[in-house]
Amino acid sequence: MILATTETVAGHRVLRTLGLVRGSSVRVRHVGRDIMAGLRNLAGGEVHEYTKLLAEAREQAVDRMVAEARALGANGILAIRFQSAEVSRGAAEMMCYGTAVKLG
């Protein structure tokens, strides 16, 4: 599966556009991570606990998007974008979407 944020891929032609595909993951903060993040907040710098949480959510969203594209018979996803939103206090959604295509 070729994944690209661009609308084309060098050396490939779009033979067929199969449509929008997406994947999402909703994650809730963990009390233990919140305590560590709060302590880091006092010192400043990167909050590694949340960085890891968001990276895991992105990977799961991409995996779900790729599964949806494969089910359509795609071998590529173009114009991939990410979006995140707070669903409720302490819970966030990571959404990944793009256009499933058949590349040749």
Number of C-alpha atoms within 10 A of each C-alpha: 13 14 17 16 14 13 12 14 16 6 7 10 12 14 10 12 15 16 13 15 22 22 22 22 19 18 17 14 14 13 9 10 15 15 12 14 17 13 12 15 12 8 8 10 8 11 16 13 17 16 11 11 15 19 12 15 22 23 16 19 23 24 16 20 24 26 16 17 26 17 8 15 13 22 16 23 31 22 14 19 14 16 11 16 11 13 13 9 8 11 13 18 20 24 22 25 22 26 23 29 26 20 19 11
